[in-house]
Amino acid sequence: MKKTSLKVITIFSFIIFSSNSLLIAREKREAINELLDLSGINSLGEEMVDNAAKEMIEALQEKRKNLPKRVYEIINEEKDFFKQKELVKKKTLYNFLYYECDRKFSYDQVEELIAFYKTPLGEKTLSMYKTINSEGIKISYKWYNNKIKMFPRMVKERLEEEGVLKTKLE
């Protein structure tokens, strides 16, 4: 009985959490949508997908110098399909952000941000943020791919050096 109750509570909690973006009042949801449109969040999402596709091509080129032209075509077709499906039709990036915006901003604050971003200073601010975020994403992605691989090796070496693990890690 306890296991069944726990499963029901877990499922119910998951349903509530996953549908939180649906529970936001329509007016506020529309305002958040406008705010996200103004912020250009979709262009950042597109850039992330573009970077992932570029990294995939580079990784494949490292393994095989003469990739068939069809490989590039397929990657680009899937990239475009993914962007259209996830960013445009399903708005999955927006759906992740609705709940956070709802929690962090009141309806009036969202409206104030929209009003500000429509001013010349607001437009300049957004433009600056887009550039900084865009560059930040590229740099972070490269850093992650180049440097994060060192972390497991460093941990492994330290564990072995201090004799914490009896056998060598592979």
C-alpha positions as CSV (number, residue, x, y, z in Angstrom):
1,M,0.0,0.0,0.0
2,K,2.8,2.4,0.9
3,K,4.6,1.7,-2.4
4,T,1.3,2.4,-4.4
5,S,0.8,5.6,-2.5
6,L,4.3,6.7,-3.1
7,K,4.0,6.0,-6.8
8,V,0.7,7.9,-7.0
9,I,2.2,10.9,-5.2
10,T,5.3,10.8,-7.5
11,I,3.2,10.6,-10.6
12,F,0.9,13.4,-9.4
13,S,3.9,15.6,-8.5
14,F,5.4,15.0,-11.9
15,I,2.2,15.9,-13.7
16,I,1.8,19.1,-11.7
17,F,5.5,20.1,-12.2
18,S,5.5,19.4,-15.9
19,S,2.3,21.3,-16.5
20,N,3.2,24.3,-14.5
21,S,3.7,26.4,-17.6
22,L,0.1,25.6,-18.5
23,L,-1.1,26.9,-15.2
24,I,0.2,30.4,-15.7
25,A,-2.7,32.8,-16.3
26,R,-3.3,33.4,-20.0
27,E,-2.6,37.2,-19.8
28,K,0.7,36.7,-18.0
29,R,1.7,33.9,-20.4
30,E,1.1,36.1,-23.4
31,A,3.1,38.9,-21.7
32,I,6.0,36.4,-21.0
33,N,5.7,35.2,-24.6
34,E,6.2,38.8,-25.8
35,L,9.1,39.3,-23.5
36,L,10.8,36.2,-24.7
37,D,10.2,37.3,-28.3
38,L,11.8,40.6,-27.6
39,S,14.7,39.0,-25.9
40,G,15.6,37.0,-29.0
41,I,15.8,33.8,-27.0
42,N,15.0,31.7,-30.1
43,S,18.0,33.1,-31.9
44,L,20.2,31.9,-29.1
45,G,18.5,28.5,-29.3
46,E,19.1,28.4,-33.0
47,E,22.7,29.3,-32.5
48,M,23.1,26.5,-29.9
49,V,21.7,24.0,-32.5
50,D,24.0,25.4,-35.2
51,N,27.0,25.0,-32.9
52,A,26.0,21.5,-32.1
53,A,25.8,20.6,-35.8
54,K,29.1,22.3,-36.5
55,E,30.8,20.4,-33.6
56,M,29.3,17.1,-35.0
57,I,30.7,17.8,-38.4
58,E,34.1,18.6,-37.0
59,A,34.1,15.5,-34.8
60,L,33.2,13.4,-37.9
61,Q,35.9,15.1,-40.0
62,E,38.5,14.2,-37.3
63,K,37.6,10.5,-37.7
64,R,37.2,10.5,-41.4
65,K,38.8,13.1,-43.7
66,N,36.7,12.6,-46.8
67,L,33.1,12.6,-45.6
68,P,30.5,12.0,-48.3
69,K,28.6,15.1,-49.2
70,R,25.4,13.4,-48.1
71,V,26.6,13.5,-44.4
72,Y,26.7,17.3,-44.5
73,E,23.3,17.4,-46.2
74,I,21.7,15.1,-43.6
75,I,23.2,17.0,-40.7
76,N,21.9,20.3,-42.1
77,E,18.5,18.9,-42.9
78,E,18.1,17.5,-39.4
79,K,19.4,20.7,-37.9
80,D,16.8,22.7,-39.8
81,F,14.1,20.2,-39.0
82,F,15.0,20.2,-35.3
83,K,14.9,24.0,-35.1
84,Q,11.6,24.2,-36.9
85,K,10.0,21.5,-34.7
86,E,11.5,22.4,-31.3
87,L,11.9,26.1,-31.5
88,V,9.0,27.2,-33.7
89,K,6.2,24.6,-33.5
90,K,6.6,23.2,-30.0
91,K,8.3,26.3,-28.5
92,T,10.2,23.9,-26.1
93,L,12.7,26.6,-25.2
94,Y,9.9,29.0,-24.3
95,N,8.1,26.3,-22.3
96,F,11.2,25.8,-20.2
97,L,11.3,29.5,-19.5
98,Y,7.6,30.3,-18.8
99,Y,7.7,28.8,-15.4
100,E,10.9,30.6,-14.4
101,C,9.7,33.9,-15.6
102,D,6.4,33.3,-13.8
103,R,8.2,32.6,-10.6
104,K,10.6,35.5,-10.8
105,F,8.5,38.3,-12.2
106,S,5.0,39.5,-11.5
107,Y,2.7,40.3,-14.4
108,D,3.4,44.1,-13.8
109,Q,7.1,43.5,-13.9
110,V,6.9,41.6,-17.1
111,E,4.9,44.5,-18.6
112,E,7.5,47.0,-17.3
113,L,10.3,45.0,-18.9
114,I,8.4,44.8,-22.2
115,A,7.9,48.6,-22.1
116,F,11.6,49.1,-21.3
117,Y,12.8,46.8,-24.1
118,K,10.7,48.8,-26.6
119,T,12.6,52.0,-25.8
120,P,15.8,52.9,-27.6
121,L,17.9,52.1,-24.5
122,G,16.0,48.9,-24.0
123,E,16.7,47.9,-27.7
124,K,20.4,48.7,-27.3
125,T,20.5,46.7,-24.0
126,L,18.9,43.7,-25.7
127,S,21.3,44.0,-28.7
128,M,24.2,44.0,-26.3
129,Y,22.9,41.0,-24.3
130,K,22.4,39.1,-27.5
131,T,26.0,39.7,-28.6
132,I,27.4,38.8,-25.2
133,N,25.2,35.8,-24.8
134,S,26.0,34.6,-28.3
135,E,29.7,34.9,-27.7
136,G,29.3,33.4,-24.3
137,I,27.6,30.3,-25.6
138,K,30.3,29.8,-28.3
139,I,33.1,30.2,-25.7
140,S,31.4,28.1,-23.1
141,Y,30.7,25.3,-25.7
142,K,34.4,25.3,-26.8
143,W,35.6,25.4,-23.2
144,Y,33.4,22.5,-22.3
145,N,34.5,20.4,-25.2
146,N,38.2,21.2,-24.8
147,K,38.7,21.5,-21.0
148,I,36.1,19.4,-19.2
149,K,37.7,16.2,-20.5
150,M,40.6,17.0,-18.3
151,F,38.5,16.8,-15.1
152,P,38.0,13.0,-15.0
153,R,41.7,12.5,-15.7
154,M,42.7,14.9,-12.9
155,V,40.3,13.1,-10.4
156,K,41.6,9.7,-11.5
157,E,45.2,10.7,-11.1
158,R,44.6,12.2,-7.6
159,L,42.6,9.1,-6.4
160,E,45.5,6.9,-7.6
161,E,48.1,9.2,-6.2
162,E,46.5,9.2,-2.7
163,G,45.8,5.5,-2.8
164,V,42.1,6.0,-2.2
165,L,41.3,3.3,-4.7
166,K,43.1,0.0,-4.5
167,T,43.0,-0.7,-8.3
168,K,43.9,1.5,-11.2
169,L,41.0,3.1,-13.0
170,E,40.7,2.6,-16.7
